[in-house]
Amino acid sequence: MNQKGLPLPAPSKFRTRIGRAFIVVAGLFALGAIAYLAVSVARDINQLGSAHSDNVQWTLSQTNVEFLEYKLRVEHPEPDITELRQKFDVFYSRMNTVRRASVFEGLRNTPEASARLVTIFTLLDASVPIIDSSDDELQRRLPALVALSDQLRPEVRALANSGLKVFALAADAQRSRVANTMTKLAAATTALVAVLAWAILQLNLLNRRIYRRERERNQTAKRMETVMGTSLDGVIVSDAEGRITQFNPAAEQIFGHRAGDVLGKDIGAVIVPDHMRDAHDAGMERIRRHGEKRVVGKGRVKLEAKRKDGTIFPVELAIQSATTHQGEIFIAFLRDITAQVAAEAELVSARDRALANEKLKTDFLSTMSHEIRTPLNGLLGNMSLLRDTALNPEQAKYLGHMETSGRLLMSHISDVLDITRYDAGKLNTRSEPVNISALVQDIVDNQTGAAFQHETSLEWRWRGPRYDWILSDHDRLQHVMMNIIGNAVKFTRRGHVAVRLEALEAAADPRLRIEIEDDGPGISDDMRIRIFDDFVTGNTSYDRDVGGTGLGLSIAKRFITALGGQIGVESDLGKGCTFWIELPLIEATPAPEEATAQTQPDMQRALNILLVEDNEINRIVAREMLQQEGHSVTEAYDGKQGADLAKLYRFDLILMDISMPVMDGRAATRRIRNEGGASASAPIIAVTANAMADEQAEFLKDGMDGILTKPVSREALKALLHSKADTDEDDLAYINAQHSQEARDTLGQDAFAKLTARFVSEVELLIDWLNDDKPKDLLEIASKAHAVAGSAGIFGAVQLRETLKQLENAAKTGDKSEIADLSKRVNIVWLKTKPLMQK
């Protein structure tokens, strides 16, 4: 760290450490070698000194001298017996020293000296009895003693010469070893001097490197000080105990403290709000004891901080730690985000207002759809009933005009709702096999009459390979093509309209391109830019030749975008225009042809129908239509009255309006399903003017079986009644009759009946368990639903099995809201499944 407490950048120490280690090892090795050689030299010198003190060679020479003196006494004509014995003892002692002393061990180890010693001591041992005899006996045996001494003389001389030779060689070897050791010592000393010289050089280089790095660190420290001093973010450095060691100018401005006043103080007391102090202190203690860091090194976090005046404000904080020679330090980077938080709050508020406005718009459109469609339902319904009466030609003509206007009004309402659904992200599309050639042919056939009136030719063709069947949304695509081809015919007089289809296969993403070209009046450049905007008609004057709301092309663009395609237009004013569409080209297999139902009116079963509708005109129209089809109708004026009637009487079908006083249709449906009355399992069809897809999905969750959108046409009502009259067709949604019959045939009638009764009991126990208010374990819900779903599969109760599987999955994922909805749905499905199982 520098003088202000800032951490310095850590230099690269690898090479420095390697150099230092090498110097130390080399020096230790050289010192060890010198020490070892010095010890060896000292040992050799000591050995030389010992050899000199013992005077080995002198002893061998003296032995020879002592023998000669002894021999002179023996050969004397009149020897002194006492002196003779003394000289013999001295010589014998000398020889015994040679035989036993350690200094003569090297001599004794030579074969020659060893043999001579054996001979010498054999002769001496033979002389001892003579020497030790009495004087007279010694005097008498002197000739024998002389003979023995003669035999000793060459052996003693030879032994002395061998010893001198051996010890001379040993001395030479020892001197050679000493010289060699001294040479090695000199070499080691030279090496040590070289190592020390190299070490001095390396230390000098290392010192320069350290100096350079120190200078670089100082420069880096200065740069960091400059950066911190000019940083717009507050930077606060503290030690492991939480004491502030650095407080930059930005931090002074943010918190209102002077750096000199807070250095050395606890950071928690300076900037941490009172309500967060305990958590801060606990975190610091946790770091000191266990090293656990929850905020340090975790990136940016948003917290609250405290200014000098005690005000609390939001900050964006990032903390990092570093290790210095003084211990661990913590560097905090802080930014005052008061303005940012205020801006975000404003954005959130604006978003909430926008969402509220969007919901308000959706609710408004839903309400207006209901309010417009309800009287329109009465208007078109009455016109449908009126057409069944006797009309003169003029009345029939007026009635046709009224029906046309009503359908046009309904088309405009549907356009507005389509725009709303798309903008809200709720416009759904389907992917199904579409015969694009047949679709275009139908539209061309439909527009041929209008083209003929305008004296305009209309044709279509494929350009290149033909692809009849593709995957797309038939209804959306038909709407778009009808609009664009219709516009081309509508705006072209005495001209030509051509529709061309082409498969663009060269690209990695194959596309289907559709071009609608006409030679009409064309579109100006400024209008071409806005042609797909809402409410753009191309001619806003009151005397324009053609009408329209200006929503057709904007809806077409939304539909094509939803289908994953693009739409555009190319035009020269006065020369016509070409609209083009590009869609994903995905080939499809032809859809199987559906057999045309040949349902005869007289074969339809009469139904007992409950009609729940608060609008009297709509009630009258629906009643008349139903009664004309031969069905009996019971009327209810609100949802509560309808639910009461459904509880008391068994109805084959319930037509339920949604928006009603006292109790709406959704609440009435839930009550009918949950109370288990006479019509609890009867089909309930929502009759609503609300065409919003998300709300229609909610109707089905409430237990309704279908939706009939207002205004109700005679054709739609007939289709509904025919489908409900055929009970077998309705049963297929809940019971797979073939599967159930196979189980019956396999088990036998009696066993099947017993198992059915047992299954009914299992399902009702499960439903009772799901409906009680006791808390339930999610795994237990999944287990019970799984078990009963398996049994439902055996009896062919397909809808019940599917609902139970959904309940099982919801329990496994912990979706409590979905569990509650599916628990109610199980009850509804069972009310419809149970009677069918008992057939």
Secondary structure as UniProt FT lines:
FT   TURN            3..4
FT   HELIX           14..54
FT   HELIX           56..75
FT   HELIX           81..100
FT   HELIX           102..104
FT   HELIX           105..108
FT   HELIX           111..131
FT   HELIX           135..140
FT   HELIX           142..230
FT   STRAND          234..239
FT   TURN            240..241
FT   STRAND          243..247
FT   HELIX           249..255
FT   HELIX           259..262
FT   TURN            263..264
FT   HELIX           267..271
FT   HELIX           274..276
FT   HELIX           277..290
FT   TURN            296..297
FT   STRAND          301..306
FT   TURN            308..309
FT   STRAND          312..324
FT   TURN            325..326
FT   STRAND          327..336
FT   HELIX           338..387
FT   HELIX           393..423
FT   TURN            424..425
FT   STRAND          432..435
FT   HELIX           436..453
FT   TURN            454..455
FT   STRAND          457..463
FT   STRAND          469..472
FT   HELIX           474..491
FT   STRAND          496..504
FT   STRAND          511..518
FT   HELIX           525..530
FT   TURN            531..532
FT   TURN            534..535
FT   TURN            542..543
FT   HELIX           552..562
FT   TURN            563..564
FT   STRAND          566..572
FT   TURN            573..575
FT   STRAND          576..584
FT   HELIX           601..603
FT   STRAND          608..612
FT   HELIX           616..628
FT   TURN            629..630
FT   STRAND          632..636
FT   HELIX           639..648
FT   STRAND          653..657
FT   HELIX           665..675
FT   TURN            678..681
FT   STRAND          684..688
FT   HELIX           693..701
FT   TURN            702..703
FT   STRAND          706..709
FT   HELIX           714..725
FT   HELIX           727..731
FT   TURN            732..734
FT   HELIX           737..747
FT   HELIX           749..771
FT   HELIX           778..794
FT   TURN            795..796
FT   HELIX           798..813
FT   HELIX           816..837
//
